């Protein structure tokens, strides 16, 4: 039987507990709790697919990044470092992020497609985002994608 992403998280959690890796075990515990919460949300309990689990991990990693930024701005470097470290633990489970060059190439192609469909200028943002998002799903954060699209549409 193939191992699911969720069972891999459970196995890694057990290994982290045995190794007394407090940071890794607490991060994985919180992530598994978020997955379980997602599974019981709604009318009936269900098992999440690997794609859905990835979305939860992505959301958790984003929370860590935002919290690290907030702590850093608030002068709480120690908490900021911990949040960053937790984010790095989660990043290990996510697909490799696109480099700026790769992202810009995909966005440039989408801008051309949108122009061919008659959408141009800053108003084409929505049309371009519709083309780009499925291509970069999970490999680039929405904010990064939007910034790249905006830059190319204005440039």
C-alpha positions in Angstrom: 0.0 0.0 0.0 1.3 3.5 -0.8 1.9 5.7 2.2 -0.1 8.8 2.3 1.3 12.2 3.2 -0.7 12.1 6.4 0.8 8.8 7.5 4.3 10.1 6.6 3.6 13.0 8.9 2.6 10.5 11.7 5.7 8.4 11.1 7.9 11.6 11.2 6.2 12.7 14.4 6.9 9.4 16.1 10.5 9.6 15.0 10.8 13.2 16.3 9.3 12.2 19.6 11.8 9.3 20.0 14.7 11.6 19.0 13.4 14.2 21.6 13.2 16.8 18.8 10.8 19.2 20.5 10.6 21.7 17.7 9.9 19.1 15.0 7.4 17.1 17.1 5.4 20.2 18.2 5.3 21.5 14.7 4.1 18.1 13.3 1.6 17.8 16.1 0.0 21.2 15.3 -0.1 20.4 11.6 -1.7 17.0 12.2 -4.2 18.7 14.5 -5.0 21.2 11.7 -5.5 18.2 9.3 -7.8 16.5 11.7 -9.8 19.7 12.2 -10.2 20.0 8.4 -11.3 16.3 8.2 -14.1 16.8 10.8 -15.2 20.2 9.4 -18.5 20.0 7.6 -21.3 17.6 7.9 -19.4 14.3 8.0 -15.9 13.2 8.8 -13.8 12.3 5.8 -10.2 11.4 5.0 -8.3 14.2 3.2 -6.5 13.4 -0.1 -2.8 14.1 -0.3 -3.6 17.3 -2.3 -5.9 18.5 0.5 -3.3 17.7 3.1 -0.8 19.7 1.1 -3.1 22.7 1.1 -3.4 22.4 4.9 0.4 22.2 5.2 0.8 25.2 2.9 -1.7 27.2 5.0 0.2 26.2 8.2 3.6 27.2 6.7 2.1 30.6 5.6 0.9 31.2 9.2 4.4 30.5 10.4 5.9 33.0 8.0 3.4 35.7 8.8 3.9 35.1 12.6 7.7 35.2 12.2 7.3 38.6 10.4 5.0 39.9 13.1 7.3 38.8 15.9 10.3 40.3 14.1 8.6 43.6 13.7 7.5 43.5 17.3 11.1 43.1 18.5 10.6 39.5 19.7 13.5 37.8 17.8 13.4 34.6 19.8 9.7 33.8 18.9 10.4 35.0 15.3 13.3 32.4 15.0 11.1 29.6 16.4 8.3 30.4 13.9 10.8 30.5 11.0 12.2 27.1 12.2 8.7 25.6 12.3 8.1 27.0 8.8 11.3 25.3 7.6 10.1 22.0 9.1 6.8 22.3 7.1 8.6 23.4 3.9 10.2 20.0 3.8 6.8 18.5 3.0 5.8 21.0 0.4 6.7 20.9 -3.3 9.8 22.9 -4.3 8.9 26.5 -4.8 9.4 28.1 -8.2 12.3 30.4 -8.7 11.6 34.0 -9.6 12.8 33.3 -13.2 10.5 30.2 -13.6 7.5 32.2 -12.1 8.2 35.2 -14.4 8.3 32.9 -17.5 5.0 31.3 -16.6 3.4 34.7 -15.9 4.8 36.2 -19.2 3.3 33.3 -21.1 -0.1 33.8 -19.4 0.0 37.6 -20.2 0.5 36.7 -23.9 -2.5 34.2 -23.7 -4.6 36.9 -22.0 -3.7 39.5 -24.7 -4.6 37.0 -27.4 -8.0 36.6 -25.7 -8.4 40.4 -25.8 -7.5 41.3 -22.1 -4.8 44.0 -21.8 -3.4 46.4 -19.3 -4.0 46.4 -15.5 -7.6 45.2 -16.0 -6.3 41.9 -17.4 -5.1 41.0 -13.9 -8.0 38.6 -13.2 -7.7 36.9 -16.6 -4.0 36.4 -16.2 -4.4 35.1 -12.6 -6.9 32.5 -13.9 -4.4 31.2 -16.4 -1.4 31.3 -14.0 -2.9 29.8 -10.8 -3.5 26.2 -12.0 0.0 26.1 -13.5 1.8 27.2 -10.2 -0.5 25.6 -7.7 1.5 24.8 -4.5 4.7 26.0 -6.1 4.4 29.7 -5.5 2.5 31.8 -3.0 -0.5 33.8 -4.2 1.1 37.1 -3.2 4.3 36.4 -5.2 2.2 35.4 -8.2 0.0 38.5 -8.0 3.1 40.8 -7.7 4.8 39.2 -10.7 1.5 39.5 -12.8 1.1 43.2 -11.7 4.7 44.0 -12.6 4.4 42.5 -16.1 1.1 44.1 -16.8 2.4 47.5 -15.9 5.7 47.0 -17.6 
